[in-house]
Amino acid sequence: MLTRPSPVVVPESERGWIDTVTSLADGFALTIAADDVAARLPIEHLEALSTSGLDAAFLPVEHGGSDLSYATLGQVVRILAARHPAVAAVWLMHIGAAHALVTMSTPDEAAFFAAELRAGRRFANALSEPAGGNFFLASQQDATPAGEDWTLTGRKLFVSGSEAAHHMFLNARIDGAPAFFGVSVDDTLSFPPIDETMGMRATRSRSITFQDTPLRRTRLCGPPPADYANLITVGFAFLSIGIAESALDALADYARGRRAPGADVTLAEAPWVRSETAMVWAEARAARLMAEQVTWLADARSPEAMPAATETKMLANEVAKRAAALAVKVGGGSGYLVSSPIQRIFRDAQAGAIMAYSVPFSAEVVGGWVLDAG
């Protein structure tokens, strides 16, 4: 796909990780169609990323990592999402949960979770609840006191990659207030039959039932540092941007190889295809620049990073949907065939807008910021 230089670049010392991820992602792309049809978690791809050292490299230096930049995080997610969105989504949730636990836990527990990540253990986020919607950070489920600790009986939804997880970043309500814990998977957790989603089926996003699951006081997380930018929040927009780029690539491949009906030119030469592609490409480029600005703000430890991430996710989600819809329009009936990547890209493109914070919720928040500004 056509690209332009960006003022936000990956640090030279981290460029090797981009090359590593690009090489791995090219291999991941070979299984995307089969993984989607089978709704199979591509665990071997996730393990390959861990084995490369990428996961551990995002840890702080004091925990054996390289404290990789947010600029690198964004490009890693974008590259993965363009080749295999399910891998990108599960990996982002995994590294985000692990990084949050290392950042917000007590020193002993932080060291434990960091060692587990370095050892290749997998992490997941158990935050969404029935009726929780966009308020996934404000749990509606009360933990039950158990001596100095608590237990949780309830259910969490849309936990991507959960069946391969060893540890989870989980929330519950303690004394009426939200609280977050590190929880290790044990026999108090069970997995009901999966309700398959329409898109990103290979994330194996599913429900988990908790029955008297111990929530240990020693694993109660503290508040994040004031200048901490959550990796998932920063990376979310890049998930949709990668999908938008894959939609434009699929559109271009199809248009260059098909004749326009009743004309002696290819679809790629048809004026309406060129005009509509131009606008979607510009929107995708704008979303990418906004997302890269979010990484710049996060790397600068700016308090503006999180608000900017909300604005950017909103735009990127909609751009991915528009790019995928245009690919369907250009592809016509052929784009509906299971053999076409267009139909899968279209389904995958819908996911970001539904993920919290959803586009309607974000739009209301951002619109308020704009209209209330003095």
Contacts in CASP RR format, 6 or more apart in sequence:
PFRMAT RR
TARGET T0000
AUTHOR 0000-0000-0000
METHOD contacts of the structure
MODEL  1
MLTRPSPVVVPESERGWIDTVTSLADGFALTIAADDVAARLPIEHLEALS
TSGLDAAFLPVEHGGSDLSYATLGQVVRILAARHPAVAAVWLMHIGAAHA
LVTMSTPDEAAFFAAELRAGRRFANALSEPAGGNFFLASQQDATPAGEDW
TLTGRKLFVSGSEAAHHMFLNARIDGAPAFFGVSVDDTLSFPPIDETMGM
RATRSRSITFQDTPLRRTRLCGPPPADYANLITVGFAFLSIGIAESALDA
LADYARGRRAPGADVTLAEAPWVRSETAMVWAEARAARLMAEQVTWLADA
RSPEAMPAATETKMLANEVAKRAAALAVKVGGGSGYLVSSPIQRIFRDAQ
AGAIMAYSVPFSAEVVGGWVLDAG
1 245 0 8 1.000
1 248 0 8 1.000
1 249 0 8 1.000
1 252 0 8 1.000
1 281 0 8 1.000
2 281 0 8 1.000
4 285 0 8 1.000
6 288 0 8 1.000
6 289 0 8 1.000
6 292 0 8 1.000
7 292 0 8 1.000
8 71 0 8 1.000
8 289 0 8 1.000
8 292 0 8 1.000
8 293 0 8 1.000
8 295 0 8 1.000
8 296 0 8 1.000
9 71 0 8 1.000
10 17 0 8 1.000
10 18 0 8 1.000
10 69 0 8 1.000
10 71 0 8 1.000
10 72 0 8 1.000
10 75 0 8 1.000
11 69 0 8 1.000
11 71 0 8 1.000
11 72 0 8 1.000
14 66 0 8 1.000
14 68 0 8 1.000
14 69 0 8 1.000
14 71 0 8 1.000
14 72 0 8 1.000
17 54 0 8 1.000
17 57 0 8 1.000
17 68 0 8 1.000
17 72 0 8 1.000
17 76 0 8 1.000
18 72 0 8 1.000
18 75 0 8 1.000
18 76 0 8 1.000
18 79 0 8 1.000
20 52 0 8 1.000
20 54 0 8 1.000
21 49 0 8 1.000
21 52 0 8 1.000
21 54 0 8 1.000
21 75 0 8 1.000
21 76 0 8 1.000
21 79 0 8 1.000
21 80 0 8 1.000
22 79 0 8 1.000
24 45 0 8 1.000
24 48 0 8 1.000
24 49 0 8 1.000
24 52 0 8 1.000
25 79 0 8 1.000
25 80 0 8 1.000
25 82 0 8 1.000
25 83 0 8 1.000
25 84 0 8 1.000
25 87 0 8 1.000
26 83 0 8 1.000
27 83 0 8 1.000
28 42 0 8 1.000
28 45 0 8 1.000
28 80 0 8 1.000
28 83 0 8 1.000
28 84 0 8 1.000
28 87 0 8 1.000
29 83 0 8 1.000
29 84 0 8 1.000
31 42 0 8 1.000
31 45 0 8 1.000
31 84 0 8 1.000
32 83 0 8 1.000
32 84 0 8 1.000
32 86 0 8 1.000
32 202 0 8 1.000
32 341 0 8 1.000
32 344 0 8 1.000
33 341 0 8 1.000
33 344 0 8 1.000
34 40 0 8 1.000
35 41 0 8 1.000
35 42 0 8 1.000
35 84 0 8 1.000
35 86 0 8 1.000
35 201 0 8 1.000
35 202 0 8 1.000
36 86 0 8 1.000
36 199 0 8 1.000
36 201 0 8 1.000
36 202 0 8 1.000
36 344 0 8 1.000
37 338 0 8 1.000
38 202 0 8 1.000
39 194 0 8 1.000
39 196 0 8 1.000
39 201 0 8 1.000
39 202 0 8 1.000
39 204 0 8 1.000
40 202 0 8 1.000
40 204 0 8 1.000
41 86 0 8 1.000
41 90 0 8 1.000
41 161 0 8 1.000
41 163 0 8 1.000
41 164 0 8 1.000
41 202 0 8 1.000
41 203 0 8 1.000
41 204 0 8 1.000
42 84 0 8 1.000
42 86 0 8 1.000
42 87 0 8 1.000
42 202 0 8 1.000
43 164 0 8 1.000
45 84 0 8 1.000
45 87 0 8 1.000
46 87 0 8 1.000
46 90 0 8 1.000
46 91 0 8 1.000
46 94 0 8 1.000
46 122 0 8 1.000
46 164 0 8 1.000
47 120 0 8 1.000
49 55 0 8 1.000
49 87 0 8 1.000
49 91 0 8 1.000
50 56 0 8 1.000
50 120 0 8 1.000
54 76 0 8 1.000
55 94 0 8 1.000
55 95 0 8 1.000
55 98 0 8 1.000
55 117 0 8 1.000
55 118 0 8 1.000
55 120 0 8 1.000
56 64 0 8 1.000
56 65 0 8 1.000
56 117 0 8 1.000
56 118 0 8 1.000
57 65 0 8 1.000
57 66 0 8 1.000
57 68 0 8 1.000
58 65 0 8 1.000
58 66 0 8 1.000
58 67 0 8 1.000
58 68 0 8 1.000
58 73 0 8 1.000
58 95 0 8 1.000
58 99 0 8 1.000
58 231 0 8 1.000
59 65 0 8 1.000
59 66 0 8 1.000
59 67 0 8 1.000
59 99 0 8 1.000
59 102 0 8 1.000
59 114 0 8 1.000
59 117 0 8 1.000
59 118 0 8 1.000
60 67 0 8 1.000
60 102 0 8 1.000
60 103 0 8 1.000
61 67 0 8 1.000
63 102 0 8 1.000
63 110 0 8 1.000
63 111 0 8 1.000
63 114 0 8 1.000
64 114 0 8 1.000
64 118 0 8 1.000
65 118 0 8 1.000
69 295 0 8 1.000
69 299 0 8 1.000
70 229 0 8 1.000
70 231 0 8 1.000
70 234 0 8 1.000
70 294 0 8 1.000
70 295 0 8 1.000
70 296 0 8 1.000
70 298 0 8 1.000
70 299 0 8 1.000
71 292 0 8 1.000
71 295 0 8 1.000
71 296 0 8 1.000
71 299 0 8 1.000
73 95 0 8 1.000
73 231 0 8 1.000
73 234 0 8 1.000
73 235 0 8 1.000
73 295 0 8 1.000
74 234 0 8 1.000
74 235 0 8 1.000
74 238 0 8 1.000
74 291 0 8 1.000
74 292 0 8 1.000
74 295 0 8 1.000
75 238 0 8 1.000
77 88 0 8 1.000
77 91 0 8 1.000
77 92 0 8 1.000
77 235 0 8 1.000
77 238 0 8 1.000
77 239 0 8 1.000
77 242 0 8 1.000
78 238 0 8 1.000
78 239 0 8 1.000
78 241 0 8 1.000
78 242 0 8 1.000
78 245 0 8 1.000
78 288 0 8 1.000
78 291 0 8 1.000
79 242 0 8 1.000
80 87 0 8 1.000
80 88 0 8 1.000
80 91 0 8 1.000
81 88 0 8 1.000
81 89 0 8 1.000
81 238 0 8 1.000
81 239 0 8 1.000
81 240 0 8 1.000
81 241 0 8 1.000
81 242 0 8 1.000
81 243 0 8 1.000
81 246 0 8 1.000
82 242 0 8 1.000
82 243 0 8 1.000
82 245 0 8 1.000
82 246 0 8 1.000
82 249 0 8 1.000
83 246 0 8 1.000
84 202 0 8 1.000
85 200 0 8 1.000
85 239 0 8 1.000
85 242 0 8 1.000
85 243 0 8 1.000
85 246 0 8 1.000
85 348 0 8 1.000
85 351 0 8 1.000
86 200 0 8 1.000
86 201 0 8 1.000
86 202 0 8 1.000
86 203 0 8 1.000
86 348 0 8 1.000
87 202 0 8 1.000
88 238 0 8 1.000
88 239 0 8 1.000
88 242 0 8 1.000
89 160 0 8 1.000
89 200 0 8 1.000
89 203 0 8 1.000
89 239 0 8 1.000
89 351 0 8 1.000
90 160 0 8 1.000
90 161 0 8 1.000
90 203 0 8 1.000
90 204 0 8 1.000
92 231 0 8 1.000
92 232 0 8 1.000
92 235 0 8 1.000
92 236 0 8 1.000
92 239 0 8 1.000
93 123 0 8 1.000
93 124 0 8 1.000
93 125 0 8 1.000
93 160 0 8 1.000
93 161 0 8 1.000
93 232 0 8 1.000
94 122 0 8 1.000
94 123 0 8 1.000
94 124 0 8 1.000
94 161 0 8 1.000
94 165 0 8 1.000
95 123 0 8 1.000
95 231 0 8 1.000
96 123 0 8 1.000
96 125 0 8 1.000
96 169 0 8 1.000
96 230 0 8 1.000
96 231 0 8 1.000
96 232 0 8 1.000
97 123 0 8 1.000
97 124 0 8 1.000
97 125 0 8 1.000
97 167 0 8 1.000
97 168 0 8 1.000
97 169 0 8 1.000
98 113 0 8 1.000
98 114 0 8 1.000
98 116 0 8 1.000
98 117 0 8 1.000
98 123 0 8 1.000
98 167 0 8 1.000
99 231 0 8 1.000
100 169 0 8 1.000
100 180 0 8 1.000
100 221 0 8 1.000
100 224 0 8 1.000
100 230 0 8 1.000
100 231 0 8 1.000
101 109 0 8 1.000
101 110 0 8 1.000
101 113 0 8 1.000
101 123 0 8 1.000
101 167 0 8 1.000
101 169 0 8 1.000
101 182 0 8 1.000
101 221 0 8 1.000
102 110 0 8 1.000
102 113 0 8 1.000
102 114 0 8 1.000
102 117 0 8 1.000
103 110 0 8 1.000
103 224 0 8 1.000
103 225 0 8 1.000
103 228 0 8 1.000
104 180 0 8 1.000
104 221 0 8 1.000
104 222 0 8 1.000
104 223 0 8 1.000
104 224 0 8 1.000
105 112 0 8 1.000
105 113 0 8 1.000
105 182 0 8 1.000
105 219 0 8 1.000
105 221 0 8 1.000
105 222 0 8 1.000
106 218 0 8 1.000
108 218 0 8 1.000
109 182 0 8 1.000
109 218 0 8 1.000
109 219 0 8 1.000
113 123 0 8 1.000
113 167 0 8 1.000
113 182 0 8 1.000
116 123 0 8 1.000
116 166 0 8 1.000
116 167 0 8 1.000
117 123 0 8 1.000
121 166 0 8 1.000
121 167 0 8 1.000
122 161 0 8 1.000
122 164 0 8 1.000
122 165 0 8 1.000
122 166 0 8 1.000
122 167 0 8 1.000
123 165 0 8 1.000
123 166 0 8 1.000
123 167 0 8 1.000
123 168 0 8 1.000
123 169 0 8 1.000
124 159 0 8 1.000
124 160 0 8 1.000
124 161 0 8 1.000
124 162 0 8 1.000
124 165 0 8 1.000
124 167 0 8 1.000
124 168 0 8 1.000
124 169 0 8 1.000
125 159 0 8 1.000
125 160 0 8 1.000
125 168 0 8 1.000
125 169 0 8 1.000
125 232 0 8 1.000
126 156 0 8 1.000
126 159 0 8 1.000
126 162 0 8 1.000
126 168 0 8 1.000
126 169 0 8 1.000
126 170 0 8 1.000
126 171 0 8 1.000
126 183 0 8 1.000
126 208 0 8 1.000
127 136 0 8 1.000
127 137 0 8 1.000
127 139 0 8 1.000
127 156 0 8 1.000
127 169 0 8 1.000
127 170 0 8 1.000
127 171 0 8 1.000
128 136 0 8 1.000
128 156 0 8 1.000
128 157 0 8 1.000
128 158 0 8 1.000
128 159 0 8 1.000
128 356 0 8 1.000
129 136 0 8 1.000
129 139 0 8 1.000
129 140 0 8 1.000
129 141 0 8 1.000
129 155 0 8 1.000
129 156 0 8 1.000
129 157 0 8 1.000
130 155 0 8 1.000
130 157 0 8 1.000
131 140 0 8 1.000
132 140 0 8 1.000
133 356 0 8 1.000
133 358 0 8 1.000
134 356 0 8 1.000
134 357 0 8 1.000
134 358 0 8 1.000
134 361 0 8 1.000
136 171 0 8 1.000
136 356 0 8 1.000
137 171 0 8 1.000
137 178 0 8 1.000
138 178 0 8 1.000
139 171 0 8 1.000
139 172 0 8 1.000
139 173 0 8 1.000
139 178 0 8 1.000
139 179 0 8 1.000
140 173 0 8 1.000
141 152 0 8 1.000
141 154 0 8 1.000
141 172 0 8 1.000
141 173 0 8 1.000
142 172 0 8 1.000
142 173 0 8 1.000
142 174 0 8 1.000
142 176 0 8 1.000
143 150 0 8 1.000
143 151 0 8 1.000
143 152 0 8 1.000
143 172 0 8 1.000
143 173 0 8 1.000
143 174 0 8 1.000
143 179 0 8 1.000
143 215 0 8 1.000
144 150 0 8 1.000
144 151 0 8 1.000
144 152 0 8 1.000
144 153 0 8 1.000
144 212 0 8 1.000
146 214 0 8 1.000
148 217 0 8 1.000
149 214 0 8 1.000
149 215 0 8 1.000
149 216 0 8 1.000
149 217 0 8 1.000
150 172 0 8 1.000
150 174 0 8 1.000
150 214 0 8 1.000
150 215 0 8 1.000
150 217 0 8 1.000
151 212 0 8 1.000
151 213 0 8 1.000
151 214 0 8 1.000
151 215 0 8 1.000
152 170 0 8 1.000
152 172 0 8 1.000
152 210 0 8 1.000
152 212 0 8 1.000
152 213 0 8 1.000
152 215 0 8 1.000
153 210 0 8 1.000
153 211 0 8 1.000
153 212 0 8 1.000
153 213 0 8 1.000
154 209 0 8 1.000
154 210 0 8 1.000
154 211 0 8 1.000
155 207 0 8 1.000
155 208 0 8 1.000
155 209 0 8 1.000
155 210 0 8 1.000
156 170 0 8 1.000
156 207 0 8 1.000
156 208 0 8 1.000
156 210 0 8 1.000
157 207 0 8 1.000
158 205 0 8 1.000
158 206 0 8 1.000
158 207 0 8 1.000
159 165 0 8 1.000
159 168 0 8 1.000
159 205 0 8 1.000
159 206 0 8 1.000
159 207 0 8 1.000
159 208 0 8 1.000
160 203 0 8 1.000
160 204 0 8 1.000
160 205 0 8 1.000
161 203 0 8 1.000
161 204 0 8 1.000
161 205 0 8 1.000
161 206 0 8 1.000
162 168 0 8 1.000
162 191 0 8 1.000
162 204 0 8 1.000
162 205 0 8 1.000
162 206 0 8 1.000
162 208 0 8 1.000
163 191 0 8 1.000
163 204 0 8 1.000
163 206 0 8 1.000
165 185 0 8 1.000
166 184 0 8 1.000
166 185 0 8 1.000
167 182 0 8 1.000
167 183 0 8 1.000
167 184 0 8 1.000
167 185 0 8 1.000
168 182 0 8 1.000
168 183 0 8 1.000
168 184 0 8 1.000
168 185 0 8 1.000
169 180 0 8 1.000
169 181 0 8 1.000
169 182 0 8 1.000
169 183 0 8 1.000
170 180 0 8 1.000
170 181 0 8 1.000
170 182 0 8 1.000
170 183 0 8 1.000
170 215 0 8 1.000
171 178 0 8 1.000
171 179 0 8 1.000
171 180 0 8 1.000
171 181 0 8 1.000
172 178 0 8 1.000
172 179 0 8 1.000
172 181 0 8 1.000
172 215 0 8 1.000
173 179 0 8 1.000
179 220 0 8 1.000
179 221 0 8 1.000
180 220 0 8 1.000
180 221 0 8 1.000
180 222 0 8 1.000
181 215 0 8 1.000
181 216 0 8 1.000
181 219 0 8 1.000
181 220 0 8 1.000
181 221 0 8 1.000
182 219 0 8 1.000
182 221 0 8 1.000
183 213 0 8 1.000
183 214 0 8 1.000
183 215 0 8 1.000
183 219 0 8 1.000
186 213 0 8 1.000
188 210 0 8 1.000
188 211 0 8 1.000
188 212 0 8 1.000
188 213 0 8 1.000
188 214 0 8 1.000
189 208 0 8 1.000
189 209 0 8 1.000
189 210 0 8 1.000
189 211 0 8 1.000
189 213 0 8 1.000
190 208 0 8 1.000
190 209 0 8 1.000
190 211 0 8 1.000
191 206 0 8 1.000
191 207 0 8 1.000
191 208 0 8 1.000
191 209 0 8 1.000
192 206 0 8 1.000
192 207 0 8 1.000
192 209 0 8 1.000
194 204 0 8 1.000
194 206 0 8 1.000
194 207 0 8 1.000
195 206 0 8 1.000
195 207 0 8 1.000
197 203 0 8 1.000
197 205 0 8 1.000
197 351 0 8 1.000
198 347 0 8 1.000
198 350 0 8 1.000
199 344 0 8 1.000
199 347 0 8 1.000
199 348 0 8 1.000
199 350 0 8 1.000
199 351 0 8 1.000
200 347 0 8 1.000
200 348 0 8 1.000
200 351 0 8 1.000
224 230 0 8 1.000
226 303 0 8 1.000
227 301 0 8 1.000
227 302 0 8 1.000
227 303 0 8 1.000
229 297 0 8 1.000
229 298 0 8 1.000
229 301 0 8 1.000
229 305 0 8 1.000
229 306 0 8 1.000
229 309 0 8 1.000
230 306 0 8 1.000
233 306 0 8 1.000
233 309 0 8 1.000
233 310 0 8 1.000
233 313 0 8 1.000
234 294 0 8 1.000
234 295 0 8 1.000
234 298 0 8 1.000
234 305 0 8 1.000
234 309 0 8 1.000
235 291 0 8 1.000
235 294 0 8 1.000
235 309 0 8 1.000
236 309 0 8 1.000
236 313 0 8 1.000
236 316 0 8 1.000
236 352 0 8 1.000
236 355 0 8 1.000
237 287 0 8 1.000
237 290 0 8 1.000
237 291 0 8 1.000
237 294 0 8 1.000
237 309 0 8 1.000
237 312 0 8 1.000
237 313 0 8 1.000
237 315 0 8 1.000
237 316 0 8 1.000
237 317 0 8 1.000
238 291 0 8 1.000
238 316 0 8 1.000
239 316 0 8 1.000
239 352 0 8 1.000
240 287 0 8 1.000
240 313 0 8 1.000
240 316 0 8 1.000
240 317 0 8 1.000
240 319 0 8 1.000
240 320 0 8 1.000
240 349 0 8 1.000
240 352 0 8 1.000
240 353 0 8 1.000
241 284 0 8 1.000
241 287 0 8 1.000
241 288 0 8 1.000
241 291 0 8 1.000
241 316 0 8 1.000
241 319 0 8 1.000
241 320 0 8 1.000
242 320 0 8 1.000
243 320 0 8 1.000
243 323 0 8 1.000
243 324 0 8 1.000
243 345 0 8 1.000
243 348 0 8 1.000
243 349 0 8 1.000
244 280 0 8 1.000
244 284 0 8 1.000
244 287 0 8 1.000
244 316 0 8 1.000
244 319 0 8 1.000
244 320 0 8 1.000
244 322 0 8 1.000
244 323 0 8 1.000
244 324 0 8 1.000
244 349 0 8 1.000
245 284 0 8 1.000
245 323 0 8 1.000
246 341 0 8 1.000
246 345 0 8 1.000
247 320 0 8 1.000
247 323 0 8 1.000
247 324 0 8 1.000
247 326 0 8 1.000
247 327 0 8 1.000
247 342 0 8 1.000
247 345 0 8 1.000
247 346 0 8 1.000
247 349 0 8 1.000
248 277 0 8 1.000
248 280 0 8 1.000
248 281 0 8 1.000
248 284 0 8 1.000
248 323 0 8 1.000
248 327 0 8 1.000
250 327 0 8 1.000
250 340 0 8 1.000
250 341 0 8 1.000
250 342 0 8 1.000
250 345 0 8 1.000
251 277 0 8 1.000
251 323 0 8 1.000
251 326 0 8 1.000
251 327 0 8 1.000
251 330 0 8 1.000
251 331 0 8 1.000
251 342 0 8 1.000
252 268 0 8 1.000
252 277 0 8 1.000
254 267 0 8 1.000
254 327 0 8 1.000
254 330 0 8 1.000
254 331 0 8 1.000
254 334 0 8 1.000
254 335 0 8 1.000
254 340 0 8 1.000
254 342 0 8 1.000
255 266 0 8 1.000
255 267 0 8 1.000
255 268 0 8 1.000
255 270 0 8 1.000
255 273 0 8 1.000
255 277 0 8 1.000
255 330 0 8 1.000
255 331 0 8 1.000
256 266 0 8 1.000
256 267 0 8 1.000
256 268 0 8 1.000
257 266 0 8 1.000
257 267 0 8 1.000
257 268 0 8 1.000
258 266 0 8 1.000
258 267 0 8 1.000
258 331 0 8 1.000
259 265 0 8 1.000
259 266 0 8 1.000
259 267 0 8 1.000
260 266 0 8 1.000
260 267 0 8 1.000
260 269 0 8 1.000
260 270 0 8 1.000
260 273 0 8 1.000
263 270 0 8 1.000
267 273 0 8 1.000
267 330 0 8 1.000
267 331 0 8 1.000
268 274 0 8 1.000
273 330 0 8 1.000
276 326 0 8 1.000
276 329 0 8 1.000
277 326 0 8 1.000
280 319 0 8 1.000
280 322 0 8 1.000
280 323 0 8 1.000
280 326 0 8 1.000
283 315 0 8 1.000
283 319 0 8 1.000
283 322 0 8 1.000
283 323 0 8 1.000
284 319 0 8 1.000
284 323 0 8 1.000
286 315 0 8 1.000
286 319 0 8 1.000
287 312 0 8 1.000
287 315 0 8 1.000
287 316 0 8 1.000
287 319 0 8 1.000
290 308 0 8 1.000
290 311 0 8 1.000
290 312 0 8 1.000
290 315 0 8 1.000
290 316 0 8 1.000
291 312 0 8 1.000
291 316 0 8 1.000
293 308 0 8 1.000
293 312 0 8 1.000
294 305 0 8 1.000
294 308 0 8 1.000
294 309 0 8 1.000
294 312 0 8 1.000
297 304 0 8 1.000
297 305 0 8 1.000
297 308 0 8 1.000
298 305 0 8 1.000
298 309 0 8 1.000
307 369 0 8 1.000
310 357 0 8 1.000
310 362 0 8 1.000
310 365 0 8 1.000
310 366 0 8 1.000
311 362 0 8 1.000
311 366 0 8 1.000
313 352 0 8 1.000
313 357 0 8 1.000
313 362 0 8 1.000
314 359 0 8 1.000
314 362 0 8 1.000
314 363 0 8 1.000
314 366 0 8 1.000
317 352 0 8 1.000
317 353 0 8 1.000
317 359 0 8 1.000
318 353 0 8 1.000
318 359 0 8 1.000
320 349 0 8 1.000
320 352 0 8 1.000
320 353 0 8 1.000
321 349 0 8 1.000
321 350 0 8 1.000
321 353 0 8 1.000
323 349 0 8 1.000
324 342 0 8 1.000
324 345 0 8 1.000
324 346 0 8 1.000
324 348 0 8 1.000
324 349 0 8 1.000
324 350 0 8 1.000
325 346 0 8 1.000
325 349 0 8 1.000
327 335 0 8 1.000
327 342 0 8 1.000
327 345 0 8 1.000
327 346 0 8 1.000
328 335 0 8 1.000
328 336 0 8 1.000
328 342 0 8 1.000
328 343 0 8 1.000
328 346 0 8 1.000
331 340 0 8 1.000
331 342 0 8 1.000
334 340 0 8 1.000
334 342 0 8 1.000
335 342 0 8 1.000
335 343 0 8 1.000
336 342 0 8 1.000
336 343 0 8 1.000
337 343 0 8 1.000
353 359 0 8 1.000
357 365 0 8 1.000
END
